[in-house]
Amino acid sequence: MVTLAIILLGVLLLLTACRGALAPESQQKKAQGTTVGFVPKALNQEFWITSKAGATDADKQMSDVGVLVDAGSSELAIDEQIAVVEDMLTKQVDALAVAPTAPDQLKPVLERASEQVPVLIIDSDIPSWDGKTTYIGTDNVEGGRVAGEYIIDQMNGSGTLALINGIPGATSGEDRIAGVRDAVKGTDIEVVAEVAADFARAEGVSAMEDILQNNPDVNAVFAANDEMALGALEALKARGKTEDVLLVGYDGTEEATQVVLKDQGIDATVAQDPYEMGKVGVEEAVAAAKGQSVKKTINTGVTLVTAKNAKSYLKEYRARLGETG
């Protein structure tokens, strides 16, 4: 019995020593590299799938870096995105790159997250929050001005214009609309309607129908993303008005660009660079996690895509995603 007790005591002492030698999970993870949580607004639209491609390419190109990608089911699933951010923290990521669906409602959880890790904002800025490490994305006011200047040129500075906004309060859509309004101010172009359509195609159809109901002879429409522009196009086709209405989108998605290229009803789209947002987002998140300095704002730029440059833009767009043709 004495011998058995001595053996058991020895085993217990050995287990205690082994347990003390093991690093905590977070330390083990850090020893393996840097983990970045990448949280787009959703993964049900081409724009966000492209941003994910940029993030995962950064993952492949950087040694000792792991990227966790997760999102809510749609851009309206605000509670789901909050839960995703909280889950990322439980997984002990070293930095977060987040495209907030509703900046005001995401701000509290992002503030809590920033107490633990660097938080980088992608696509939709939270201008009032100084706690973010950086904003990486488009200058959406300038992008709206680019669209507005194109509309002025195509309409010779006069006519009626309707606006299709995204989710009310979402800074990205609000800024694009503000940019268009700023551009046409002082011209003879009259803004006759502004309708929200939640950045979704089905709502874009309804918004366009509402606009035509009250303004059947509207000359031009600006939609704050391509999904809504494609929805508006469906409504215009149903009324046989694709030749009568100048339609401009925003994002530069492949589907919308194909419509521009084939002259099928969308005249132009202001292309953002979601691939670069994802790629730079991960790269800068890694830098921040390592304590390196990061610029407070990183502008990923815009390109006006029309029938003149749609083919070359599409070729470059596909090449960055590893596609051909």
Summary of the structure (lengths in Angstrom):
residues: 325
radius of gyration: 24.3
end to end distance: 79.2
largest distance: 101.3
contacts: 1171
relative contact order: 0.13
helix: 50%
strand: 18%
